[in-house]
Amino acid sequence: MKILVINCGSSSIKYRFFDMKNEEELAGGIVEKIGENCSFFSQQTKKGKTEKEVLVSNNRQGPQLIICCQPRPKDSKKAKPPYNGVSLYSVLPRREG
């Protein structure tokens, strides 16, 4: 079983993603400056750290971004991607400039 723990504030979302079968943390991170002209996404996994400037207009888009960016299973050909295949760039409007 996988568990996503979310702490939502008015302009940021902190989260941690766990695999309870193996009792390990798969990812953790933050979405900051929600609703501003330039938001920030940061995530740490075993494979390293990802940081991106993105446009997150509201607290509805923040969780969508978090879910679509979670690590995929090793056998990803058989497994369906999280959030019905939604990608980072289909969830969020692109930042101009």
N, C-alpha and C positions, 0 to 999 in steps of 0.2 A: 504494500500500500504506500502511496506517495501522499505527502501532506504539504500544503502550501500555507505558511503562516504569514499573515499580512497585518501591518500596523499602518493604518491610513490616517494621515493628518489632512489639514486643509490644502497644503501645497506640496506635500511629499508623501511617498509610500515607501516604507521599508519592508523587506520580506526575506524569508528563508524557506528553502524547498528541501524537504527531507524524504529519503527512501527508508521507510520503517522496517522493511524486510531485512535490509542490511545494516540498519541503525547508523546511517551516514547522512551528512548534509551534502546535497547535490549542488546547491547554489545559494547565494545570498546577495542582496544588493539594495539599491535605492533608486527611486525616481524622484527628482527634485525640481523645484520651481514650476510645478504644475499650474497651468493657466497663464504663465508668462510668455513672452516672445521667444525665449530660448530655454527649453527644459533640458535636464541632464539625466542620463541613464547610466548606471554603473552596476556591473554584476561580476562576482567572483565565483569561479567554478574550479574544479581540479585542473582543467585545461588552461586556466589563466584568467586574466581580468579583461573585461570589455567595458569601454567607456565611449559614449556617443552623445553628441548634442542632438536633440530631437525636439519636435513640437508636440507637446502633450497639452491639449486645450482644456481637459477636464478630468475629474477623478474616474470617469468611466473608461477613458482610454488608457490610463495608467495600468490597471490590472490586465487589460488585454495585451499590452506591451510585455508585461512580466510573464504571462502565461505563454505567449508565442516564443519567447526567448529562452525557455527552459531547455536543459540538455535532453537530447533525444536518446532513446534506447540504442544499444549497440547494433541490434538487428533492425535498423530503421526501415528496411524494405517491407517488412511485415507489419511493423507498428505504424499506426496512424499518428501523424504529428499532432501535438497539442492544439487545441482551439481550431479544429477542422482545417488545418493547413494555413491558417492566417499567418502572414509574415510581418516582420517589423514594418516594412514599407507599405503594406496594404492596410495596416491599422492606423497609422499616423500620417497626417499631411506632411509633405516634404517642406523643409525649411528653405526659404528663398535666400539666395546669396551665397 
